Amino acid sequence: MKKKKLPVLLAAVGIGMLVFATAGSTRATLTYLSDNYLAQIDVKSIGVTLIENGSDVSWRDYQHKDDAWNEATGVLLSDMLENAGDKEVVLGKKYDEQLAVKNSGTIDQYVRVTVNHYWADEDGSKKRTDLDPSMIQIHFTNDGWVEDGAAASTERNVLYYTSVLSSGQTSPLFVDSISINSDLAKLVSQTSTTNDDGTTTIESTFLYDDAQFVLEATVDAVQTHNAKEAIKSAWGVDVNVSDDGSLSIN
């Protein structure tokens, strides 16, 4: 029984997104504010960057000089095998995948991260529902981050950084490694064929043949002004904001 290679999907996307990305989002977030209050907010000062293994991978920042958004959608996991010295994914092995968020804007903000992980077919065009997403094991650090259990699923984790992320500041890691459960190798189907000479040929096939695993990380940012109401409007969750600015989810 020959074990096939398990490729890593290099098209997993890390996206830095902002609540203020469109006029529609701005209206949805700010309709409860008075005109006087609106005049005090510089929406174009917000910006956020997703960092992977110490390097900026995706970002969305407003550039005052050009009066335009500077943005990029990057690729996660592209150097995972090379950095580990592997030619293929080794089941059960922990790979470094250090993810953090940087406030690349000019105002303080709160940030939320949504991490999706699932299986796809060989070219990544179709999701594989016959493989358990929990076999993709992402290690969340919980270092200053809290998970919203009500928003979790087998394919998704939603985390909030509980402190204010100041302009220019980088958060602690929210992920520090990723691995594929070695039990995946036990998922084998067998077919038997009776040959003309009466002998039987048994063919074994790994269910993960030609499968790829996908990791996506999306970052959202909300301004700290009137934070409780802004977060409820933008993210649909109820939070408490303490005197020191730290968040807790109700």
N, C-alpha and C positions, 0 to 999 in steps of 0.2 A: 504494500500500500504506500504509494508515493505521496509525500506531503507537498502540497503546492505552496507557492509563495503567497503571502498576504500583503498586497500593496497598500501603501498609505495614500489617501486621496489628497492631492496637492491643490485642489481647488476649494478647500475649506476656507471660508471668508471671514476675516475679522473686520467688522464695520464700526466705525465711530459715528454714531448718529446723535442728533440733538433734537430736543423737544421743539426748538425754535426753527426747525429746518424749513418750514413752509408757512405761508400766511395763515393757512387753515389751522396748523398746529398752534401758532401764536394766538389766534382767536380762542381756540379751545382752552388754552392755558390762562389767558388773561382777561376773559370777559367779566370776571367778578371784580376787577380792579377799577377804581375810579379814574377819570381822565387825568386828574392831578397826579395820581400814582403812576400811571402809564408814562407820563412825561419824565419821570425820574429814572426809568429803566432804560439802559442801553443794551437792547437785545443783541446787537451786533458785537458785543464784547465776550460772548460765550464761546467756548471751544473745548474740544475733548480729543484725546489721543489714546488709542489702544497700544500697549507696549507688550511685545513678545520677546522674552529672553534678552531684555535690556535694550531692544531696538524698537523704534516707532514702526508700527506695521499699518495702522489706519488712523486717519484723523479727519476732523472737520473744524476749521477755524476761519473766523472772519478776518479778511485782510483790509484794513482801513484804506491803505494806499490805493488799492485797485477797486475798492467798493465791491468786493466779490468774496465768495467762499473759496477757501483753499482746502481741498478735500482729496482723499485717496482711500481706496478700498484695497487692502493688502491680502496676502495669502498666509495662512497659518500652516505650521508643520512642515514647511518646505525644506528645512535643514535638519529635521529630526533624525533621520537615519544616518545622514553624513556625520552629524555631531557625535552620534553614538558608535560610529564605526561599523554599522550594520548595512548589509545589502538588502535585507528584507526585515519585516517586522518580526521580532521574537516574542512569541506569546508569553505572557507573564512578566515580561521585563518592563520596569519603570523607565520612561523616557522623560527627560527634562522638558517641561512646557510651562514656562514661568510667565504668567499673564498679570498685568497690572494696568491701571488707568492713570493718565496724567491730565491735569487741568491745564490745557494749552491756551485757554482764554485769559481774559484780563479781569474777570470777576470771580468771586467764590461761588461754589456750586455743590449740589448733591448729585451723586452718580448712582446709576443702576446698571447692572450687567446681566444680560440674558445669554446663557450658554446652551446651545443645542448640539446634540450628538446623536447620530443615527448611522445606519448602514445604507449604502447605495450600490448600484450595479457597477459593472466594470468601467463604464465611461462616466459614471456619476449622474446620469440623466434621470434615473428612476430610483426611488427609495426601495430598499429591501425590507419588507415587513416580516419575513420569515426568520430573521435574526434578531436576537434580543439586544436592544440598545444598552442594557445594563452591563453587557459584556465589554463595552467601552468604559473603562474605569478612569474617571477624572478625579484627581485628588484636590478638593477645595481646602484652603488653608484655614478659613474662619478667622483670619487675623484682621480684625477690625471690620469684617463683613458679616452680615446676617442673611440667611436664606429665607425667602418667602415660601413657606411650605405649601400655602394655599395655591400658589402659582406653579408648583412643581409637577412634572409628569415623568414618564420613563425616558423621555427624550429631552427634557428641558429643566434647567435650574435657573432661578432668578435670585440675584443677590443684590443687596444694598450696602453701600459703604456707610457706616453709621456716623461718621464724622463729616464735618465740612471739609471739602477738598479745596484748599486755597489756590489762588492763581499761581501757576508754576510748580505746584506740588504734585508728586507722584504717590499714589496709594500703595499700601502694602500689597503683596501678591494675593490674588484671589484663587489662582490655580498654580500649583508648582510641579505637577507631573501628570502623565497619562500612560495608561497601559491597556493591553487587551487580555482579558481573562483567559488563562491557559485552558479552562474548561471548554473553550471554543473548539479545541482539537477533538473533543469527544463527540461532536455533532457530525456523525457519519451516516450516510445511507448506503445500503448494500443491495445489489441486484445479482441474481444467479442465473446462469444460462447453462442448459444441458447441451453438450457438444455431441456430434455425430458418433463419436466413439464411446459415448456413455459417461464421459467424465463431466464434471461440473466446474464452470468458471465463475468465480465470485469477484465482482467488481465493486470496490469501495470508493465512495466519492465524499469529500469533505463539503459540508453545506456552505462553507464560506469561500469555496472556489469562486474566483473572479469578483469577490465582494471588496468594497472599499469602505473605510470608516470616515465619517465626516465630523469635523469639529467647527462650529461657528460661534463667534462671540460678538455680541452687539452691545454698545455702550450708549446710554442715554444720560443727559444732564439737565438739571433744573436749577434755576437761580435760587439763592437763599432768601430773597425777599419774600415775606409772607409765605414761608416754606410749607407749612402744613396744608394750606389751601392749594398752593401751586402743585404739590405732589399729588394731592387727591384728584385734582383736575387733570393732570398730565398722565399719571400712572394708575389712577383708580384705586389707590390704597390709602388707608387711614394710618397716620403716623402721629407719634408724639415727639415734640421737639423740646429738649431740656434747655435749661438756661445756658449751658455751654455749647449748645448747637447740635448735640448728638441726637440721633434718631432712634426710635424704637417703633416696631410695627405692631399695630393693635391686632 
